[in-house]
Amino acid sequence: MTPYERGHAAGYAEAIERERLGDATADTDPSTWFTTTPGDPTDADLAEYERGWTAGWTEYLTAR
């Protein structure tokens, strides 16, 4: 799985979790933000993860 794909899956899952909890502003699981490639991720990996995370949220909210 690429950093983008991991970020996308995590962002989508976090959007679902926050809606389920009824608070889209709560940071219920901060580890979701920082789960990237094991080892020493590159800046490109982090940027792709973040881009995927945002896309996961966008996909979820667009479908709402």
PDB file of N, CA, C and O in Angstrom:
ATOM      1  N   MET A   1       0.843  -1.173   0.000  1.00  0.00           N
ATOM      2  CA  MET A   1       0.000   0.000   0.000  1.00  0.00           C
ATOM      3  C   MET A   1       0.896   1.247   0.000  1.00  0.00           C
ATOM      4  O   MET A   1       1.869   1.314   0.751  1.00  0.00           O
ATOM      5  N   THR A   2       0.569   2.212  -0.829  1.00  0.00           N
ATOM      6  CA  THR A   2       1.362   3.438  -0.909  1.00  0.00           C
ATOM      7  C   THR A   2       1.021   4.380   0.249  1.00  0.00           C
ATOM      8  O   THR A   2      -0.011   4.211   0.899  1.00  0.00           O
ATOM      9  N   PRO A   3       1.877   5.366   0.508  1.00  0.00           N
ATOM     10  CA  PRO A   3       1.551   6.349   1.546  1.00  0.00           C
ATOM     11  C   PRO A   3       0.215   7.047   1.257  1.00  0.00           C
ATOM     12  O   PRO A   3      -0.557   7.306   2.181  1.00  0.00           O
ATOM     13  N   TYR A   4      -0.060   7.350  -0.009  1.00  0.00           N
ATOM     14  CA  TYR A   4      -1.332   7.986  -0.366  1.00  0.00           C
ATOM     15  C   TYR A   4      -2.504   7.073  -0.010  1.00  0.00           C
ATOM     16  O   TYR A   4      -3.484   7.526   0.582  1.00  0.00           O
ATOM     17  N   GLU A   5      -2.413   5.802  -0.362  1.00  0.00           N
ATOM     18  CA  GLU A   5      -3.502   4.855  -0.089  1.00  0.00           C
ATOM     19  C   GLU A   5      -3.724   4.688   1.411  1.00  0.00           C
ATOM     20  O   GLU A   5      -4.867   4.623   1.863  1.00  0.00           O
ATOM     21  N   ARG A   6      -2.636   4.617   2.189  1.00  0.00           N
ATOM     22  CA  ARG A   6      -2.780   4.522   3.649  1.00  0.00           C
ATOM     23  C   ARG A   6      -3.429   5.772   4.208  1.00  0.00           C
ATOM     24  O   ARG A   6      -4.302   5.694   5.072  1.00  0.00           O
ATOM     25  N   GLY A   7      -3.001   6.930   3.712  1.00  0.00           N
ATOM     26  CA  GLY A   7      -3.589   8.188   4.168  1.00  0.00           C
ATOM     27  C   GLY A   7      -5.055   8.287   3.813  1.00  0.00           C
ATOM     28  O   GLY A   7      -5.865   8.739   4.622  1.00  0.00           O
ATOM     29  N   HIS A   8      -5.404   7.867   2.608  1.00  0.00           N
ATOM     30  CA  HIS A   8      -6.794   7.904   2.158  1.00  0.00           C
ATOM     31  C   HIS A   8      -7.659   7.028   3.056  1.00  0.00           C
ATOM     32  O   HIS A   8      -8.714   7.459   3.523  1.00  0.00           O
ATOM     33  N   ALA A   9      -7.215   5.814   3.292  1.00  0.00           N
ATOM     34  CA  ALA A   9      -7.978   4.887   4.138  1.00  0.00           C
ATOM     35  C   ALA A   9      -8.130   5.441   5.555  1.00  0.00           C
ATOM     36  O   ALA A   9      -9.204   5.348   6.150  1.00  0.00           O
ATOM     37  N   ALA A  10      -7.053   6.017   6.093  1.00  0.00           N
ATOM     38  CA  ALA A  10      -7.106   6.567   7.448  1.00  0.00           C
ATOM     39  C   ALA A  10      -8.012   7.792   7.514  1.00  0.00           C
ATOM     40  O   ALA A  10      -8.771   7.940   8.472  1.00  0.00           O
ATOM     41  N   GLY A  11      -7.949   8.660   6.530  1.00  0.00           N
ATOM     42  CA  GLY A  11      -8.805   9.851   6.514  1.00  0.00           C
ATOM     43  C   GLY A  11     -10.274   9.487   6.402  1.00  0.00           C
ATOM     44  O   GLY A  11     -11.118  10.065   7.086  1.00  0.00           O
ATOM     45  N   TYR A  12     -10.575   8.534   5.545  1.00  0.00           N
ATOM     46  CA  TYR A  12     -11.963   8.087   5.373  1.00  0.00           C
ATOM     47  C   TYR A  12     -12.478   7.459   6.669  1.00  0.00           C
ATOM     48  O   TYR A  12     -13.592   7.743   7.109  1.00  0.00           O
ATOM     49  N   ALA A  13     -11.652   6.606   7.271  1.00  0.00           N
ATOM     50  CA  ALA A  13     -12.053   5.960   8.526  1.00  0.00           C
ATOM     51  C   ALA A  13     -12.245   6.981   9.642  1.00  0.00           C
ATOM     52  O   ALA A  13     -13.167   6.855  10.448  1.00  0.00           O
ATOM     53  N   GLU A  14     -11.389   7.979   9.690  1.00  0.00           N
ATOM     54  CA  GLU A  14     -11.514   9.013  10.725  1.00  0.00           C
ATOM     55  C   GLU A  14     -12.785   9.831  10.527  1.00  0.00           C
ATOM     56  O   GLU A  14     -13.445  10.189  11.503  1.00  0.00           O
ATOM     57  N   ALA A  15     -13.137  10.130   9.286  1.00  0.00           N
ATOM     58  CA  ALA A  15     -14.379  10.864   9.018  1.00  0.00           C
ATOM     59  C   ALA A  15     -15.582  10.073   9.507  1.00  0.00           C
ATOM     60  O   ALA A  15     -16.494  10.635  10.115  1.00  0.00           O
ATOM     61  N   ILE A  16     -15.589   8.778   9.246  1.00  0.00           N
ATOM     62  CA  ILE A  16     -16.683   7.913   9.710  1.00  0.00           C
ATOM     63  C   ILE A  16     -16.735   7.902  11.230  1.00  0.00           C
ATOM     64  O   ILE A  16     -17.807   8.030  11.820  1.00  0.00           O
ATOM     65  N   GLU A  17     -15.581   7.752  11.860  1.00  0.00           N
ATOM     66  CA  GLU A  17     -15.519   7.698  13.322  1.00  0.00           C
ATOM     67  C   GLU A  17     -16.013   9.002  13.949  1.00  0.00           C
ATOM     68  O   GLU A  17     -16.769   8.978  14.920  1.00  0.00           O
ATOM     69  N   ARG A  18     -15.595  10.116  13.406  1.00  0.00           N
ATOM     70  CA  ARG A  18     -16.024  11.396  13.977  1.00  0.00           C
ATOM     71  C   ARG A  18     -17.516  11.618  13.797  1.00  0.00           C
ATOM     72  O   ARG A  18     -18.168  12.174  14.680  1.00  0.00           O
ATOM     73  N   GLU A  19     -18.063  11.193  12.673  1.00  0.00           N
ATOM     74  CA  GLU A  19     -19.512  11.313  12.505  1.00  0.00           C
ATOM     75  C   GLU A  19     -20.231  10.390  13.484  1.00  0.00           C
ATOM     76  O   GLU A  19     -21.234  10.773  14.086  1.00  0.00           O
ATOM     77  N   ARG A  20     -19.723   9.194  13.635  1.00  0.00           N
ATOM     78  CA  ARG A  20     -20.336   8.241  14.561  1.00  0.00           C
ATOM     79  C   ARG A  20     -20.348   8.793  15.979  1.00  0.00           C
ATOM     80  O   ARG A  20     -21.320   8.609  16.712  1.00  0.00           O
ATOM     81  N   LEU A  21     -19.280   9.462  16.364  1.00  0.00           N
ATOM     82  CA  LEU A  21     -19.197  10.041  17.696  1.00  0.00           C
ATOM     83  C   LEU A  21     -19.997  11.341  17.815  1.00  0.00           C
ATOM     84  O   LEU A  21     -20.248  11.825  18.918  1.00  0.00           O
ATOM     85  N   GLY A  22     -20.388  11.894  16.680  1.00  0.00           N
ATOM     86  CA  GLY A  22     -21.189  13.108  16.695  1.00  0.00           C
ATOM     87  C   GLY A  22     -20.391  14.377  16.875  1.00  0.00           C
ATOM     88  O   GLY A  22     -20.954  15.418  17.216  1.00  0.00           O
ATOM     89  N   ASP A  23     -19.088  14.313  16.654  1.00  0.00           N
ATOM     90  CA  ASP A  23     -18.270  15.509  16.814  1.00  0.00           C
ATOM     91  C   ASP A  23     -17.186  15.534  15.746  1.00  0.00           C
ATOM     92  O   ASP A  23     -16.143  14.897  15.892  1.00  0.00           O
ATOM     93  N   ALA A  24     -17.435  16.263  14.687  1.00  0.00           N
ATOM     94  CA  ALA A  24     -16.482  16.328  13.583  1.00  0.00           C
ATOM     95  C   ALA A  24     -15.254  17.161  13.921  1.00  0.00           C
ATOM     96  O   ALA A  24     -14.300  17.193  13.144  1.00  0.00           O
ATOM     97  N   THR A  25     -15.260  17.844  15.077  1.00  0.00           N
ATOM     98  CA  THR A  25     -14.103  18.659  15.444  1.00  0.00           C
ATOM     99  C   THR A  25     -13.203  17.964  16.462  1.00  0.00           C
ATOM    100  O   THR A  25     -12.092  18.427  16.718  1.00  0.00           O
ATOM    101  N   ALA A  26     -13.665  16.868  17.038  1.00  0.00           N
ATOM    102  CA  ALA A  26     -12.870  16.180  18.063  1.00  0.00           C
ATOM    103  C   ALA A  26     -11.717  15.422  17.429  1.00  0.00           C
ATOM    104  O   ALA A  26     -11.870  14.799  16.378  1.00  0.00           O
ATOM    105  N   ASP A  27     -10.587  15.481  18.065  1.00  0.00           N
ATOM    106  CA  ASP A  27      -9.441  14.691  17.601  1.00  0.00           C
ATOM    107  C   ASP A  27      -9.408  13.443  18.474  1.00  0.00           C
ATOM    108  O   ASP A  27      -8.654  13.365  19.444  1.00  0.00           O
ATOM    109  N   THR A  28     -10.237  12.470  18.112  1.00  0.00           N
ATOM    110  CA  THR A  28     -10.434  11.298  18.947  1.00  0.00           C
ATOM    111  C   THR A  28      -9.293  10.309  18.884  1.00  0.00           C
ATOM    112  O   THR A  28      -9.101   9.530  19.818  1.00  0.00           O
ATOM    113  N   ASP A  29      -8.534  10.320  17.808  1.00  0.00           N
ATOM    114  CA  ASP A  29      -7.451   9.371  17.651  1.00  0.00           C
ATOM    115  C   ASP A  29      -6.285  10.042  16.941  1.00  0.00           C
ATOM    116  O   ASP A  29      -6.133   9.894  15.728  1.00  0.00           O
ATOM    117  N   PRO A  30      -5.468  10.771  17.672  1.00  0.00           N
ATOM    118  CA  PRO A  30      -4.384  11.515  17.020  1.00  0.00           C
ATOM    119  C   PRO A  30      -3.403  10.624  16.274  1.00  0.00           C
ATOM    120  O   PRO A  30      -2.719  11.101  15.369  1.00  0.00           O
ATOM    121  N   SER A  31      -3.312   9.349  16.622  1.00  0.00           N
ATOM    122  CA  SER A  31      -2.383   8.475  15.909  1.00  0.00           C
ATOM    123  C   SER A  31      -2.769   8.323  14.446  1.00  0.00           C
ATOM    124  O   SER A  31      -1.921   8.011  13.611  1.00  0.00           O
ATOM    125  N   THR A  32      -4.041   8.541  14.127  1.00  0.00           N
ATOM    126  CA  THR A  32      -4.486   8.447  12.736  1.00  0.00           C
ATOM    127  C   THR A  32      -3.726   9.439  11.866  1.00  0.00           C
ATOM    128  O   THR A  32      -3.402   9.141  10.716  1.00  0.00           O
ATOM    129  N   TRP A  33      -3.450  10.590  12.403  1.00  0.00           N
ATOM    130  CA  TRP A  33      -2.761  11.620  11.624  1.00  0.00           C
ATOM    131  C   TRP A  33      -1.327  11.237  11.284  1.00  0.00           C
ATOM    132  O   TRP A  33      -0.797  11.655  10.255  1.00  0.00           O
ATOM    133  N   PHE A  34      -0.698  10.444  12.144  1.00  0.00           N
ATOM    134  CA  PHE A  34       0.742  10.242  12.024  1.00  0.00           C
ATOM    135  C   PHE A  34       1.147   8.825  11.645  1.00  0.00           C
ATOM    136  O   PHE A  34       2.326   8.486  11.751  1.00  0.00           O
ATOM    137  N   THR A  35       0.224   7.995  11.213  1.00  0.00           N
ATOM    138  CA  THR A  35       0.539   6.628  10.831  1.00  0.00           C
ATOM    139  C   THR A  35       1.022   6.624   9.391  1.00  0.00           C
ATOM    140  O   THR A  35       0.224   6.705   8.457  1.00  0.00           O
ATOM    141  N   THR A  36       2.317   6.530   9.222  1.00  0.00           N
ATOM    142  CA  THR A  36       2.909   6.525   7.890  1.00  0.00           C
ATOM    143  C   THR A  36       3.755   5.272   7.727  1.00  0.00           C
ATOM    144  O   THR A  36       3.657   4.330   8.512  1.00  0.00           O
ATOM    145  N   THR A  37       4.569   5.280   6.713  1.00  0.00           N
ATOM    146  CA  THR A  37       5.435   4.146   6.426  1.00  0.00           C
ATOM    147  C   THR A  37       6.326   3.817   7.616  1.00  0.00           C
ATOM    148  O   THR A  37       6.954   4.718   8.171  1.00  0.00           O
ATOM    149  N   PRO A  38       6.400   2.545   8.027  1.00  0.00           N
ATOM    150  CA  PRO A  38       7.318   2.182   9.110  1.00  0.00           C
ATOM    151  C   PRO A  38       8.769   2.512   8.723  1.00  0.00           C
ATOM    152  O   PRO A  38       9.133   2.488   7.548  1.00  0.00           O
ATOM    153  N   GLY A  39       9.552   2.809   9.699  1.00  0.00           N
ATOM    154  CA  GLY A  39      10.942   3.136   9.425  1.00  0.00           C
ATOM    155  C   GLY A  39      11.134   4.636   9.361  1.00  0.00           C
ATOM    156  O   GLY A  39      10.632   5.373  10.209  1.00  0.00           O
ATOM    157  N   ASP A  40      11.855   5.080   8.360  1.00  0.00           N
ATOM    158  CA  ASP A  40      12.188   6.491   8.215  1.00  0.00           C
ATOM    159  C   ASP A  40      11.476   7.049   6.983  1.00  0.00           C
ATOM    160  O   ASP A  40      12.038   7.033   5.888  1.00  0.00           O
ATOM    161  N   PRO A  41      10.241   7.543   7.149  1.00  0.00           N
ATOM    162  CA  PRO A  41       9.512   8.050   5.984  1.00  0.00           C
ATOM    163  C   PRO A  41      10.172   9.296   5.414  1.00  0.00           C
ATOM    164  O   PRO A  41      10.743  10.105   6.147  1.00  0.00           O
ATOM    165  N   THR A  42      10.088   9.436   4.123  1.00  0.00           N
ATOM    166  CA  THR A  42      10.634  10.626   3.469  1.00  0.00           C
ATOM    167  C   THR A  42       9.599  11.742   3.520  1.00  0.00           C
ATOM    168  O   THR A  42       8.430  11.507   3.826  1.00  0.00           O
ATOM    169  N   ASP A  43      10.038  12.941   3.218  1.00  0.00           N
ATOM    170  CA  ASP A  43       9.100  14.060   3.150  1.00  0.00           C
ATOM    171  C   ASP A  43       8.031  13.805   2.101  1.00  0.00           C
ATOM    172  O   ASP A  43       6.876  14.190   2.278  1.00  0.00           O
ATOM    173  N   ALA A  44       8.419  13.152   1.003  1.00  0.00           N
ATOM    174  CA  ALA A  44       7.450  12.837  -0.047  1.00  0.00           C
ATOM    175  C   ALA A  44       6.399  11.863   0.471  1.00  0.00           C
ATOM    176  O   ALA A  44       5.219  11.999   0.148  1.00  0.00           O
ATOM    177  N   ASP A  45       6.818  10.867   1.282  1.00  0.00           N
ATOM    178  CA  ASP A  45       5.862   9.926   1.871  1.00  0.00           C
ATOM    179  C   ASP A  45       4.861  10.670   2.754  1.00  0.00           C
ATOM    180  O   ASP A  45       3.658  10.420   2.690  1.00  0.00           O
ATOM    181  N   LEU A  46       5.368  11.579   3.572  1.00  0.00           N
ATOM    182  CA  LEU A  46       4.496  12.331   4.473  1.00  0.00           C
ATOM    183  C   LEU A  46       3.526  13.212   3.691  1.00  0.00           C
ATOM    184  O   LEU A  46       2.349  13.308   4.038  1.00  0.00           O
ATOM    185  N   ALA A  47       4.015  13.844   2.650  1.00  0.00           N
ATOM    186  CA  ALA A  47       3.160  14.704   1.831  1.00  0.00           C
ATOM    187  C   ALA A  47       2.079  13.880   1.131  1.00  0.00           C
ATOM    188  O   ALA A  47       0.926  14.303   1.050  1.00  0.00           O
ATOM    189  N   GLU A  48       2.451  12.717   0.631  1.00  0.00           N
ATOM    190  CA  GLU A  48       1.474  11.853  -0.038  1.00  0.00           C
ATOM    191  C   GLU A  48       0.455  11.302   0.948  1.00  0.00           C
ATOM    192  O   GLU A  48      -0.727  11.193   0.620  1.00  0.00           O
ATOM    193  N   TYR A  49       0.900  10.953   2.155  1.00  0.00           N
ATOM    194  CA  TYR A  49      -0.014  10.484   3.193  1.00  0.00           C
ATOM    195  C   TYR A  49      -1.036  11.570   3.520  1.00  0.00           C
ATOM    196  O   TYR A  49      -2.237  11.307   3.585  1.00  0.00           O
ATOM    197  N   GLU A  50      -0.552  12.777   3.724  1.00  0.00           N
ATOM    198  CA  GLU A  50      -1.448  13.890   4.052  1.00  0.00           C
ATOM    199  C   GLU A  50      -2.421  14.171   2.904  1.00  0.00           C
ATOM    200  O   GLU A  50      -3.601  14.433   3.134  1.00  0.00           O
ATOM    201  N   ARG A  51      -1.922  14.116   1.681  1.00  0.00           N
ATOM    202  CA  ARG A  51      -2.787  14.322   0.518  1.00  0.00           C
ATOM    203  C   ARG A  51      -3.867  13.242   0.462  1.00  0.00           C
ATOM    204  O   ARG A  51      -5.025  13.538   0.166  1.00  0.00           O
ATOM    205  N   GLY A  52      -3.498  12.006   0.743  1.00  0.00           N
ATOM    206  CA  GLY A  52      -4.465  10.913   0.776  1.00  0.00           C
ATOM    207  C   GLY A  52      -5.460  11.066   1.913  1.00  0.00           C
ATOM    208  O   GLY A  52      -6.650  10.797   1.745  1.00  0.00           O
ATOM    209  N   TRP A  53      -4.972  11.500   3.076  1.00  0.00           N
ATOM    210  CA  TRP A  53      -5.842  11.689   4.241  1.00  0.00           C
ATOM    211  C   TRP A  53      -6.929  12.716   3.924  1.00  0.00           C
ATOM    212  O   TRP A  53      -8.106  12.507   4.220  1.00  0.00           O
ATOM    213  N   THR A  54      -6.516  13.814   3.324  1.00  0.00           N
ATOM    214  CA  THR A  54      -7.473  14.854   2.939  1.00  0.00           C
ATOM    215  C   THR A  54      -8.444  14.336   1.884  1.00  0.00           C
ATOM    216  O   THR A  54      -9.634  14.647   1.937  1.00  0.00           O
ATOM    217  N   ALA A  55      -7.960  13.559   0.940  1.00  0.00           N
ATOM    218  CA  ALA A  55      -8.827  12.996  -0.097  1.00  0.00           C
ATOM    219  C   ALA A  55      -9.833  12.023   0.501  1.00  0.00           C
ATOM    220  O   ALA A  55     -10.971  11.957   0.037  1.00  0.00           O
ATOM    221  N   GLY A  56      -9.440  11.272   1.514  1.00  0.00           N
ATOM    222  CA  GLY A  56     -10.370  10.364   2.193  1.00  0.00           C
ATOM    223  C   GLY A  56     -11.514  11.121   2.841  1.00  0.00           C
ATOM    224  O   GLY A  56     -12.676  10.735   2.717  1.00  0.00           O
ATOM    225  N   TRP A  57     -11.179  12.198   3.530  1.00  0.00           N
ATOM    226  CA  TRP A  57     -12.210  13.059   4.128  1.00  0.00           C
ATOM    227  C   TRP A  57     -13.114  13.633   3.046  1.00  0.00           C
ATOM    228  O   TRP A  57     -14.338  13.623   3.177  1.00  0.00           O
ATOM    229  N   THR A  58     -12.507  14.129   1.986  1.00  0.00           N
ATOM    230  CA  THR A  58     -13.266  14.737   0.896  1.00  0.00           C
ATOM    231  C   THR A  58     -14.230  13.737   0.277  1.00  0.00           C
ATOM    232  O   THR A  58     -15.391  14.059   0.028  1.00  0.00           O
ATOM    233  N   GLU A  59     -13.751  12.532   0.030  1.00  0.00           N
ATOM    234  CA  GLU A  59     -14.608  11.506  -0.559  1.00  0.00           C
ATOM    235  C   GLU A  59     -15.803  11.215   0.359  1.00  0.00           C
ATOM    236  O   GLU A  59     -16.938  11.116  -0.109  1.00  0.00           O
ATOM    237  N   TYR A  60     -15.549  11.081   1.642  1.00  0.00           N
ATOM    238  CA  TYR A  60     -16.627  10.803   2.578  1.00  0.00           C
ATOM    239  C   TYR A  60     -17.635  11.949   2.636  1.00  0.00           C
ATOM    240  O   TYR A  60     -18.843  11.723   2.574  1.00  0.00           O
ATOM    241  N   LEU A  61     -17.139  13.165   2.755  1.00  0.00           N
ATOM    242  CA  LEU A  61     -18.046  14.310   2.886  1.00  0.00           C
ATOM    243  C   LEU A  61     -18.797  14.591   1.580  1.00  0.00           C
ATOM    244  O   LEU A  61     -19.943  15.040   1.614  1.00  0.00           O
ATOM    245  N   THR A  62     -18.180  14.338   0.460  1.00  0.00           N
ATOM    246  CA  THR A  62     -18.844  14.545  -0.831  1.00  0.00           C
ATOM    247  C   THR A  62     -20.028  13.597  -0.981  1.00  0.00           C
ATOM    248  O   THR A  62     -21.056  13.966  -1.551  1.00  0.00           O
ATOM    249  N   ALA A  63     -19.886  12.395  -0.479  1.00  0.00           N
ATOM    250  CA  ALA A  63     -20.958  11.398  -0.569  1.00  0.00           C
ATOM    251  C   ALA A  63     -22.093  11.677   0.412  1.00  0.00           C
ATOM    252  O   ALA A  63     -23.175  11.105   0.280  1.00  0.00           O
ATOM    253  N   ARG A  64     -21.864  12.537   1.380  1.00  0.00           N
ATOM    254  CA  ARG A  64     -22.886  12.843   2.391  1.00  0.00           C
ATOM    255  C   ARG A  64     -23.878  13.752   1.801  1.00  0.00           C
ATOM    256  O   ARG A  64     -24.833  14.144   2.473  1.00  0.00           O
TER     257      ARG A  64
END
